Amino acid sequence: MAVREGLLSLLEDGPRHGYQLKTVFEQATGGVWPLNVGQVYTTLDRLERDGLVSVGGAPPGSALAPGQKIYAITIAGKDELGSWWEAVPADEPPPRDELMLKVLMAIEHDRAHALRVVTRQRTVLLQLLQAKRRERSAVTDVDGSLAARLVTEALVVRAEADLRWLDTVEANLSAKGK
């Protein structure tokens, strides 16, 4: 999720000030996507510039500080958000990710180095996977938020996928070496 679309999504529920958006965004992402408050305000400024949000002041008598900016989604913002909800992943190369880049650069260096990198990454991923599986088992419906449980599940699945990819890399490197 892009921060921009995440903020628009939160504003669809009603106007909010910047710090509220930061807090609710972090709660909605299970606490794994912390935002710098400066990033929130920079993104809100861009959204305003692009006509996707409007800015007003705190209403008289509200608990907000006088002059505090309140952001609201515009019709254009709702249209943009609707397009984002409807968008599906395209048939494109995978997103840039550090593991993939590291392995591809190691292969470019030499086969032996690449195999060492794959082995090291696999070891760390297996440790991560074990920790996340323990965490997943420890979290129940009562003591964990749905967002936190889903994030943990995504991390388990991602680690499993990365391990499968490393197996493929190693098999290709081993076949090339024969």
Order of alpha helices (4+ residues) and beta strands (2+ residues): alpha-alpha-alpha-beta-beta-alpha-alpha-alpha-alpha
